[in-house]
Amino acid sequence: MTESTDITEIRRAVQALCADFPGSYWQEKDRDRAYPGEFVDALTRSGFLAALIPEEFGGSGLTLDAAAVIMEEIQAAGCNGASAHAQMYIMNTLLKYGSDAQKREYLPGIANGTLRLQAFGVSEPTSGTDTLSLRTFAVRDGDSYVITGQKIWTSRAEHSDLMLLLARTTAKEEAASKTEGLSIFLVDMRKVVGNGMTIKPIRTMMNHSTTEVFFDDMRIPASALIGEEGKGFRYILSGMNAERILIAAECIGDAKWFINKATDYAKDRQVFGRAIGQNQGVQFPIARCYAQMCAAELMVHHAAKTYDAGGNPGAEANMAKLLASEASWAAADMCVQTFGGFGFAEEYDVERKFREARLYTVAPISTNLILSYLAEHVLGLPRSY
């Protein structure tokens, strides 16, 4: 693809930053299940996490396509953008629907790093991806909302100052339509952790800093409401498209890392007196993964450009996430196969990246739900759920 000079410079700048965080850094964090705070701080100082924040609030005012390049390069360098990526895609809801007062209060601090907006409270144990059936409830009480409920898979909650929270404000059976009655709140976690909010870490197969969050009559000011009460579901839809595009870009970066890693190893590794990359049984899987990655990469940037042009990239964002996550996972499997036993050794980083890549065929939306969306909304087939 032909890229502008600005995009090329962004790639170089991200690569230079990531060079200060080699595999040994990530191995240590993974071993201790520790949050890579130094890496996140470096991204913040460089302005990369403020990519989508307008310049008037201290951000870079970049396009989503440029932000996708940032996330791709982080992954392609062997780093892990999941430690910070929510700050980009959560931003959309605040930028589009937040009040002027909310933007003035929070955006400059998010841009300069004094505030972290990393937590997105949506999924619940009983509803999963069925967002319209969530049960966390917010009741208006004078100048406050009192919130009771539970969220799960709320990543980075322990390392965030602010949380974007989706809660029901009207009972599902009383709402005017199935998409009404949900509201979005920007919660200042510094004031409620231990005072109505409880965070419990969930240990997973990768170091993802994910948690379960409980709300026990948590009281927040009414000014925390973003936009109009009851309209929260539609507010987060465009944000979900941005999320899928950015995570798809991360998957492209991962696929590039696996392909480059496997290619270099196949050139150097000698078995039976010759480089294993000379064998078609080794080189063909690498070449196939490269072709698969390139095709997915085109869809990711097409989706991002559609988003930036003001279109509705629902189909494009979902296809980008589907194709990129499958390309990443195929490349991960190929890389382990190329390395053989050494692929399971911590020092090569393959096993860590392998575990991290597996997440994205499941989250933030599973492959089957994407296929259901395309079948219904693009192909016109009957709704399957």
PyMOL commands that set and color helices and strands:
alter all, ss='L'
color gray80, all
select helices_A, chain A and resi 5-18+23-32+37-45+48-50+55-57+64-76+81-83+86-97+100-112+131-133+157-159+172-174+189-191+222-224+232-268+276-278+280-308+314-344+346-348+350-361+367-378
alter helices_A, ss='H'
color red, helices_A
select strands_A, chain A and resi 117-121+137-141+144-152+162-168+182-188+197-201+211-221+225-226+270-271+274-275
alter strands_A, ss='S'
color yellow, strands_A
deselect
rebuild
show_as cartoon
